[in-house]
Amino acid sequence: MAEAVILACEMIEDEVRLALEAAAPEDSPVLIWVESGLHDRPERLQVALQGLIDLLDEGAASHTVATLPSVRPGRGPASERREEVAVEPVREVLLALGFCGKGLQGLVSKNLTLVFPRVDDCVSLLLNHGCAREEIPRDTRSYYLTQGWFRHNSSVSQAFGEWIERYGAERAAKLRQAMFTGYERVSLIDTQAYDVADCVDQSQAYADELNLEHAIVPGSVQLLERLFKGERDSEIVAVPPGEAIGFLHLFAAEEA
Protein backbone atom coordinates (compact mmCIF):
# COMPACT_ATOMS: atom_id res chain seq x y z
CA MET A 1 0.00 0.00 0.00
CA ALA A 2 1.35 3.44 -0.98
CA GLU A 3 1.75 6.07 1.73
CA ALA A 4 -0.14 9.03 0.26
CA VAL A 5 -1.91 10.75 -2.62
CA ILE A 6 -1.97 14.52 -3.15
CA LEU A 7 -5.14 16.46 -3.96
CA ALA A 8 -4.02 19.92 -5.12
CA CYS A 9 -5.57 23.05 -6.59
CA GLU A 10 -4.32 23.58 -10.13
CA MET A 11 -3.92 27.33 -9.46
CA ILE A 12 -0.83 26.61 -7.32
CA GLU A 13 0.65 24.09 -9.76
CA ASP A 14 4.07 25.83 -9.85
CA GLU A 15 4.33 25.85 -6.06
CA VAL A 16 3.17 22.26 -5.63
CA ARG A 17 5.71 20.97 -8.13
CA LEU A 18 8.57 22.97 -6.56
CA ALA A 19 7.67 21.79 -3.05
CA LEU A 20 7.38 18.19 -4.18
CA GLU A 21 10.77 18.39 -5.87
CA ALA A 22 12.32 19.90 -2.72
CA ALA A 23 10.65 17.37 -0.42
CA ALA A 24 11.91 14.50 -2.58
CA PRO A 25 9.72 11.81 -0.98
CA GLU A 26 10.98 8.24 -1.34
CA ASP A 27 7.84 7.26 -3.21
CA SER A 28 6.53 10.22 -5.21
CA PRO A 29 2.79 10.53 -4.49
CA VAL A 30 0.25 10.56 -7.29
CA LEU A 31 -1.04 14.08 -7.99
CA ILE A 32 -4.75 14.70 -8.51
CA TRP A 33 -5.46 18.23 -9.73
CA VAL A 34 -8.67 19.96 -8.69
CA GLU A 35 -10.01 22.63 -11.05
CA SER A 36 -9.49 26.19 -9.83
CA GLY A 37 -13.04 27.28 -10.64
CA LEU A 38 -14.42 25.21 -7.77
CA HIS A 39 -13.05 27.78 -5.30
CA ASP A 40 -15.79 30.20 -6.38
CA ARG A 41 -18.33 27.96 -4.70
CA PRO A 42 -16.89 26.35 -1.54
CA GLU A 43 -19.80 23.93 -1.35
CA ARG A 44 -18.92 22.62 -4.81
CA LEU A 45 -15.27 22.30 -3.82
CA GLN A 46 -16.29 20.37 -0.71
CA VAL A 47 -18.48 17.99 -2.72
CA ALA A 48 -15.70 17.41 -5.29
CA LEU A 49 -13.07 16.72 -2.62
CA GLN A 50 -15.37 14.40 -0.67
CA GLY A 51 -16.09 12.49 -3.88
CA LEU A 52 -12.36 11.96 -4.44
CA ILE A 53 -11.88 10.86 -0.83
CA ASP A 54 -14.78 8.41 -1.13
CA LEU A 55 -13.17 6.80 -4.18
CA LEU A 56 -9.86 6.52 -2.32
CA ASP A 57 -11.68 5.03 0.66
CA GLU A 58 -13.22 2.36 -1.54
CA GLY A 59 -9.82 1.50 -2.99
CA ALA A 60 -8.24 1.25 0.44
CA ALA A 61 -11.05 -0.92 1.78
CA SER A 62 -11.04 -3.31 -1.15
CA HIS A 63 -7.26 -3.19 -1.76
CA THR A 64 -7.89 -2.24 -5.39
CA VAL A 65 -6.78 0.58 -7.67
CA ALA A 66 -9.09 3.62 -7.54
CA THR A 67 -9.76 5.65 -10.69
CA LEU A 68 -10.03 9.35 -9.85
CA PRO A 69 -11.12 12.27 -12.04
CA SER A 70 -8.46 14.97 -12.43
CA VAL A 71 -7.75 17.92 -14.72
CA ARG A 72 -4.70 18.83 -16.76
CA PRO A 73 -3.64 22.20 -15.27
CA GLY A 74 -4.05 25.09 -17.69
CA ARG A 75 -6.51 27.48 -19.22
CA GLY A 76 -9.80 26.77 -20.91
CA PRO A 77 -12.95 24.92 -19.81
CA ALA A 78 -12.25 22.23 -17.22
CA SER A 79 -14.55 19.89 -19.15
CA GLU A 80 -12.00 19.87 -21.99
CA ARG A 81 -9.08 19.15 -19.67
CA ARG A 82 -10.48 16.24 -17.70
CA GLU A 83 -8.62 12.96 -17.38
CA GLU A 84 -8.64 9.89 -15.17
CA VAL A 85 -5.78 8.89 -12.89
CA ALA A 86 -5.23 5.44 -11.37
CA VAL A 87 -4.28 5.47 -7.68
CA GLU A 88 -3.03 2.50 -5.72
CA PRO A 89 -4.46 2.04 -2.20
CA VAL A 90 -3.04 4.69 0.15
CA ARG A 91 -2.95 5.49 3.87
CA GLU A 92 -3.08 9.28 3.73
CA VAL A 93 -4.66 12.03 1.65
CA LEU A 94 -2.53 15.20 1.49
CA LEU A 95 -4.75 18.21 0.80
CA ALA A 96 -2.51 20.80 -0.88
CA LEU A 97 -4.79 23.79 -0.39
CA GLY A 98 -6.12 25.99 2.38
CA PHE A 99 -9.45 25.85 4.19
CA CYS A 100 -10.73 27.94 1.26
CA GLY A 101 -14.07 29.29 2.44
CA LYS A 102 -15.05 26.09 4.26
CA GLY A 103 -14.12 23.98 1.25
CA LEU A 104 -12.51 21.48 3.65
CA GLN A 105 -15.23 21.66 6.28
CA GLY A 106 -16.91 18.33 6.93
CA LEU A 107 -14.53 16.25 4.85
CA VAL A 108 -14.19 12.79 6.35
CA SER A 109 -12.61 9.46 5.44
CA LYS A 110 -13.54 6.05 6.79
CA ASN A 111 -10.09 4.52 6.32
CA LEU A 112 -7.58 7.28 5.59
CA THR A 113 -5.86 10.09 7.46
CA LEU A 114 -6.57 13.54 6.01
CA VAL A 115 -3.63 15.95 6.26
CA PHE A 116 -3.65 19.65 5.39
CA PRO A 117 -1.81 22.91 6.19
CA ARG A 118 -3.37 25.07 8.91
CA VAL A 119 -4.12 28.12 6.74
CA ASP A 120 -7.28 29.93 5.71
CA ASP A 121 -6.66 29.80 1.96
CA CYS A 122 -4.01 29.41 -0.70
CA VAL A 123 -2.81 33.01 -0.38
CA SER A 124 -1.99 32.48 3.30
CA LEU A 125 -0.43 29.15 2.35
CA LEU A 126 2.08 30.91 0.08
CA LEU A 127 2.74 33.87 2.41
CA ASN A 128 3.72 31.57 5.29
CA HIS A 129 7.49 31.70 5.84
CA GLY A 130 7.58 29.30 8.75
CA CYS A 131 5.34 31.05 11.22
CA ALA A 132 2.04 30.20 12.91
CA ARG A 133 -1.23 30.84 11.06
CA GLU A 134 -1.94 33.86 13.25
CA GLU A 135 1.40 35.48 12.33
CA ILE A 136 1.17 35.23 8.54
CA PRO A 137 2.08 38.70 7.09
CA ARG A 138 -1.09 39.25 5.08
CA ASP A 139 -2.31 42.73 4.13
CA THR A 140 -6.10 42.94 3.85
CA ARG A 141 -5.73 45.88 1.45
CA SER A 142 -3.74 43.80 -1.06
CA TYR A 143 -5.16 41.67 -3.84
CA TYR A 144 -2.65 38.85 -4.19
CA LEU A 145 -1.59 37.13 -7.42
CA THR A 146 0.92 34.53 -8.54
CA GLN A 147 1.94 33.39 -12.00
CA GLY A 148 -0.72 30.71 -11.65
CA TRP A 149 -3.38 33.43 -11.68
CA PHE A 150 -2.36 34.23 -15.26
CA ARG A 151 -1.65 30.66 -16.40
CA HIS A 152 -4.89 29.14 -15.13
CA ASN A 153 -8.53 30.12 -15.09
CA SER A 154 -9.19 33.03 -12.74
CA SER A 155 -12.75 33.58 -11.53
CA VAL A 156 -12.24 37.36 -11.58
CA SER A 157 -10.94 37.50 -15.16
CA GLN A 158 -13.65 35.10 -16.32
CA ALA A 159 -16.35 37.17 -14.64
CA PHE A 160 -15.00 40.34 -16.24
CA GLY A 161 -15.13 38.71 -19.67
CA GLU A 162 -18.74 37.67 -19.08
CA TRP A 163 -19.67 41.16 -17.92
CA ILE A 164 -18.21 42.69 -21.09
CA GLU A 165 -20.37 40.39 -23.20
CA ARG A 166 -23.47 41.03 -21.11
CA TYR A 167 -23.18 44.73 -20.22
CA GLY A 168 -20.54 46.19 -22.51
CA ALA A 169 -16.97 47.29 -21.75
CA GLU A 170 -17.80 50.55 -19.93
CA ARG A 171 -20.27 49.10 -17.43
CA ALA A 172 -18.11 46.00 -16.97
CA ALA A 173 -15.16 48.22 -16.04
CA LYS A 174 -17.30 50.00 -13.42
CA LEU A 175 -18.43 46.67 -11.96
CA ARG A 176 -14.85 45.48 -11.68
CA GLN A 177 -13.80 48.74 -10.08
CA ALA A 178 -16.59 48.32 -7.51
CA MET A 179 -15.40 44.76 -6.82
CA PHE A 180 -11.99 46.08 -5.81
CA THR A 181 -13.25 48.84 -3.52
CA GLY A 182 -11.17 48.71 -0.35
CA TYR A 183 -8.05 47.40 -2.06
CA GLU A 184 -5.00 49.64 -2.35
CA ARG A 185 -2.59 47.46 -4.27
CA VAL A 186 -2.07 44.36 -6.37
CA SER A 187 0.66 42.22 -4.81
CA LEU A 188 2.50 39.60 -6.84
CA ILE A 189 3.78 36.83 -4.56
CA ASP A 190 7.32 35.73 -5.39
CA THR A 191 7.11 32.10 -4.23
CA GLN A 192 10.42 31.19 -5.93
CA ALA A 193 8.46 28.65 -7.96
CA TYR A 194 8.63 30.84 -11.08
CA ASP A 195 10.54 33.83 -12.41
CA VAL A 196 8.53 36.94 -11.50
CA ALA A 197 10.02 38.66 -14.55
CA ASP A 198 7.81 36.39 -16.69
CA CYS A 199 4.57 37.89 -15.37
CA VAL A 200 5.40 41.15 -13.59
CA ASP A 201 4.31 43.18 -16.64
CA GLN A 202 0.91 41.44 -16.59
CA SER A 203 0.60 42.02 -12.88
CA GLN A 204 1.55 45.69 -13.21
CA ALA A 205 -0.91 46.13 -16.09
CA TYR A 206 -3.67 44.61 -13.98
CA ALA A 207 -2.91 47.04 -11.16
CA ASP A 208 -2.90 49.95 -13.63
CA GLU A 209 -6.30 48.94 -14.99
CA LEU A 210 -7.70 49.05 -11.46
CA ASN A 211 -5.86 52.27 -10.52
CA LEU A 212 -4.10 50.42 -7.71
CA GLU A 213 -0.49 50.39 -6.52
CA HIS A 214 1.67 47.43 -7.45
CA ALA A 215 4.08 45.46 -5.27
CA ILE A 216 6.12 42.28 -5.29
CA VAL A 217 6.06 40.47 -1.94
CA PRO A 218 8.08 37.46 -0.75
CA GLY A 219 6.40 34.07 -0.60
CA SER A 220 7.37 30.52 0.24
CA VAL A 221 6.48 26.88 -0.44
CA GLN A 222 7.92 25.72 2.88
CA LEU A 223 4.53 24.68 4.26
CA LEU A 224 3.80 22.55 1.20
CA GLU A 225 7.28 21.07 1.38
CA ARG A 226 6.77 20.07 5.01
CA LEU A 227 3.37 18.59 4.14
CA PHE A 228 4.94 16.44 1.41
CA LYS A 229 7.87 15.41 3.63
CA GLY A 230 5.43 13.91 6.11
CA GLU A 231 6.08 16.42 8.86
CA ARG A 232 3.30 16.85 11.40
CA ASP A 233 3.37 19.83 13.74
CA SER A 234 1.28 22.78 14.88
CA GLU A 235 0.86 24.01 11.29
CA ILE A 236 0.22 20.63 9.60
CA VAL A 237 -3.07 19.10 10.73
CA ALA A 238 -3.61 15.34 10.59
CA VAL A 239 -7.22 14.20 11.00
CA PRO A 240 -7.61 10.46 11.73
CA PRO A 241 -10.08 8.14 9.96
CA GLY A 242 -13.67 8.64 11.08
CA GLU A 243 -13.15 12.24 12.25
CA ALA A 244 -14.51 15.08 10.11
CA ILE A 245 -12.48 18.20 9.38
CA GLY A 246 -13.97 21.12 11.27
CA PHE A 247 -13.39 24.83 11.71
CA LEU A 248 -11.74 24.21 15.08
CA HIS A 249 -8.87 22.44 13.32
CA LEU A 250 -7.69 25.90 12.26
CA PHE A 251 -7.08 26.65 15.94
CA ALA A 252 -5.35 23.36 16.83
CA ALA A 253 -2.09 25.08 17.77
CA GLU A 254 -3.81 27.39 20.22
CA GLU A 255 -5.56 24.48 21.93
CA ALA A 256 -2.38 22.41 22.30
KOLVEXPA-638445 format. One record per residue (C-alpha): y, z, x; residue in one letter. Coordinates in steps of 0.001 Angstrom, whole numbers, plus 500000, padded with zeros to 6 digits. Example, Ala and Ser with C-alpha at 12.3 -4.5 7.8 and 13.67 -1.06 7.14 Angstrom:
2
[[495500,507800,512300],"A"];
[[498940,507140,513670],"S"];
***
This chain:
256
[[500000,500000,500000],"M"];
[[503444,499018,501348],"A"];
[[506072,501728,501754],"E"];
[[509029,500256,499856],"A"];
[[510750,497384,498088],"V"];
[[514521,496851,498030],"I"];
[[516456,496040,494862],"L"];
[[519915,494881,495982],"A"];
[[523046,493411,494427],"C"];
[[523584,489867,495680],"E"];
[[527332,490540,496082],"M"];
[[526606,492679,499169],"I"];
[[524087,490240,500654],"E"];
[[525828,490151,504065],"D"];
[[525855,493937,504330],"E"];
[[522262,494374,503170],"V"];
[[520971,491869,505715],"R"];
[[522967,493439,508572],"L"];
[[521793,496948,507668],"A"];
[[518191,495818,507377],"L"];
[[518392,494133,510775],"E"];
[[519895,497280,512319],"A"];
[[517369,499575,510648],"A"];
[[514498,497416,511908],"A"];
[[511807,499019,509717],"P"];
[[508244,498662,510980],"E"];
[[507258,496787,507843],"D"];
[[510218,494791,506533],"S"];
[[510528,495506,502789],"P"];
[[510564,492714,500247],"V"];
[[514081,492012,498955],"L"];
[[514703,491493,495251],"I"];
[[518230,490266,494538],"W"];
[[519960,491309,491327],"V"];
[[522628,488955,489985],"E"];
[[526192,490169,490512],"S"];
[[527281,489356,486959],"G"];
[[525211,492227,485579],"L"];
[[527783,494700,486949],"H"];
[[530204,493623,484213],"D"];
[[527956,495302,481668],"R"];
[[526350,498463,483110],"P"];
[[523933,498653,480200],"E"];
[[522616,495186,481076],"R"];
[[522304,496177,484733],"L"];
[[520373,499285,483713],"Q"];
[[517992,497278,481525],"V"];
[[517406,494711,484304],"A"];
[[516722,497380,486929],"L"];
[[514404,499329,484628],"Q"];
[[512493,496118,483914],"G"];
[[511961,495565,487635],"L"];
[[510864,499168,488116],"I"];
[[508409,498869,485221],"D"];
[[506802,495823,486830],"L"];
[[506518,497682,490145],"L"];
[[505033,500660,488318],"D"];
[[502359,498461,486779],"E"];
[[501504,497007,490183],"G"];
[[501248,500436,491765],"A"];
[[499083,501784,488945],"A"];
[[496692,498847,488957],"S"];
[[496813,498240,492741],"H"];
[[497763,494614,492115],"T"];
[[500584,492329,493215],"V"];
[[503615,492459,490905],"A"];
[[505648,489313,490238],"T"];
[[509347,490148,489973],"L"];
[[512273,487965,488884],"P"];
[[514969,487570,491537],"S"];
[[517917,485279,492246],"V"];
[[518829,483239,495300],"R"];
[[522197,484726,496355],"P"];
[[525088,482311,495951],"G"];
[[527485,480778,493493],"R"];
[[526768,479091,490199],"G"];
[[524917,480187,487048],"P"];
[[522230,482777,487751],"A"];
[[519893,480847,485453],"S"];
[[519871,478011,488000],"E"];
[[519147,480327,490921],"R"];
[[516238,482303,489519],"R"];
[[512960,482618,491382],"E"];
[[509886,484826,491357],"E"];
[[508886,487107,494218],"V"];
[[505442,488633,494775],"A"];
[[505468,492317,495717],"V"];
[[502497,494280,496971],"E"];
[[502036,497803,495542],"P"];
[[504693,500154,496962],"V"];
[[505495,503871,497054],"R"];
[[509283,503729,496919],"E"];
[[512035,501647,495336],"V"];
[[515200,501490,497470],"L"];
[[518212,500802,495248],"L"];
[[520800,499124,497490],"A"];
[[523792,499613,495210],"L"];
[[525989,502380,493878],"G"];
[[525852,504191,490547],"F"];
[[527944,501263,489273],"C"];
[[529285,502437,485931],"G"];
[[526091,504258,484949],"K"];
[[523979,501249,485882],"G"];
[[521485,503649,487494],"L"];
[[521665,506276,484765],"Q"];
[[518334,506931,483085],"G"];
[[516247,504846,485473],"L"];
[[512787,506347,485814],"V"];
[[509461,505443,487392],"S"];
[[506052,506791,486463],"K"];
[[504520,506319,489908],"N"];
[[507281,505587,492423],"L"];
[[510094,507460,494136],"T"];
[[513541,506009,493431],"L"];
[[515952,506258,496366],"V"];
[[519651,505386,496351],"F"];
[[522908,506194,498189],"P"];
[[525071,508909,496635],"R"];
[[528116,506743,495881],"V"];
[[529933,505711,492717],"D"];
[[529803,501964,493336],"D"];
[[529408,499297,495994],"C"];
[[533014,499621,497194],"V"];
[[532475,503303,498010],"S"];
[[529145,502350,499575],"L"];
[[530911,500075,502079],"L"];
[[533867,502405,502741],"L"];
[[531574,505291,503722],"N"];
[[531696,505836,507491],"H"];
[[529297,508750,507585],"G"];
[[531049,511220,505336],"C"];
[[530203,512910,502038],"A"];
[[530841,511059,498775],"R"];
[[533859,513252,498059],"E"];
[[535485,512329,501398],"E"];
[[535232,508536,501170],"I"];
[[538696,507087,502084],"P"];
[[539253,505076,498910],"R"];
[[542726,504132,497688],"D"];
[[542944,503848,493899],"T"];
[[545881,501447,494271],"R"];
[[543803,498939,496257],"S"];
[[541666,496160,494837],"Y"];
[[538847,495807,497350],"Y"];
[[537130,492579,498413],"L"];
[[534529,491458,500918],"T"];
[[533395,488004,501943],"Q"];
[[530713,488351,499284],"G"];
[[533427,488316,496618],"W"];
[[534231,484735,497639],"F"];
[[530659,483603,498346],"R"];
[[529135,484872,495110],"H"];
[[530118,484910,491468],"N"];
[[533033,487261,490808],"S"];
[[533580,488467,487254],"S"];
[[537357,488420,487758],"V"];
[[537502,484845,489063],"S"];
[[535098,483677,486348],"Q"];
[[537165,485357,483652],"A"];
[[540341,483761,485001],"F"];
[[538710,480332,484870],"G"];
[[537665,480918,481262],"E"];
[[541164,482084,480333],"W"];
[[542692,478912,481790],"I"];
[[540389,476800,479633],"E"];
[[541027,478888,476527],"R"];
[[544730,479782,476821],"Y"];
[[546192,477493,479460],"G"];
[[547291,478249,483026],"A"];
[[550553,480067,482199],"E"];
[[549099,482566,479726],"R"];
[[545999,483028,481889],"A"];
[[548219,483963,484841],"A"];
[[550000,486579,482704],"K"];
[[546673,488043,481575],"L"];
[[545477,488317,485149],"R"];
[[548743,489921,486200],"Q"];
[[548319,492492,483410],"A"];
[[544763,493185,484596],"M"];
[[546084,494190,488008],"F"];
[[548838,496483,486748],"T"];
[[548712,499650,488832],"G"];
[[547396,497939,491949],"Y"];
[[549641,497655,494998],"E"];
[[547460,495732,497410],"R"];
[[544357,493635,497933],"V"];
[[542221,495189,500660],"S"];
[[539602,493164,502498],"L"];
[[536829,495442,503778],"I"];
[[535726,494613,507318],"D"];
[[532105,495768,507106],"T"];
[[531192,494074,510422],"Q"];
[[528647,492036,508460],"A"];
[[530837,488924,508635],"Y"];
[[533830,487585,510537],"D"];
[[536941,488499,508527],"V"];
[[538663,485448,510018],"A"];
[[536393,483315,507815],"D"];
[[537887,484629,504574],"C"];
[[541154,486407,505398],"V"];
[[543175,483364,504312],"D"];
[[541444,483408,500910],"Q"];
[[542018,487121,500604],"S"];
[[545689,486788,501551],"Q"];
[[546129,483914,499090],"A"];
[[544609,486019,496331],"Y"];
[[547041,488845,497085],"A"];
[[549948,486370,497103],"D"];
[[548942,485005,493698],"E"];
[[549051,488535,492303],"L"];
[[552273,489481,494142],"N"];
[[550419,492293,495901],"L"];
[[550390,493480,499506],"E"];
[[547427,492548,501672],"H"];
[[545462,494728,504076],"A"];
[[542277,494710,506123],"I"];
[[540470,498058,506064],"V"];
[[537456,499248,508083],"P"];
[[534075,499404,506396],"G"];
[[530517,500240,507368],"S"];
[[526882,499562,506480],"V"];
[[525716,502881,507923],"Q"];
[[524682,504263,504529],"L"];
[[522553,501197,503795],"L"];
[[521073,501385,507280],"E"];
[[520067,505009,506768],"R"];
[[518592,504137,503374],"L"];
[[516436,501410,504939],"F"];
[[515407,503626,507871],"K"];
[[513908,506106,505431],"G"];
[[516418,508863,506084],"E"];
[[516850,511399,503297],"R"];
[[519827,513744,503373],"D"];
[[522780,514876,501280],"S"];
[[524013,511293,500856],"E"];
[[520631,509596,500221],"I"];
[[519105,510725,496930],"V"];
[[515336,510586,496392],"A"];
[[514196,510999,492777],"V"];
[[510464,511726,492390],"P"];
[[508142,509958,489920],"P"];
[[508638,511085,486334],"G"];
[[512239,512247,486847],"E"];
[[515077,510112,485491],"A"];
[[518198,509384,487524],"I"];
[[521115,511268,486031],"G"];
[[524833,511710,486613],"F"];
[[524209,515081,488265],"L"];
[[522436,513324,491134],"H"];
[[525899,512261,492310],"L"];
[[526651,515945,492916],"F"];
[[523364,516826,494647],"A"];
[[525080,517770,497911],"A"];
[[527386,520219,496192],"E"];
[[524480,521925,494436],"E"];
[[522414,522297,497616],"A"];
***
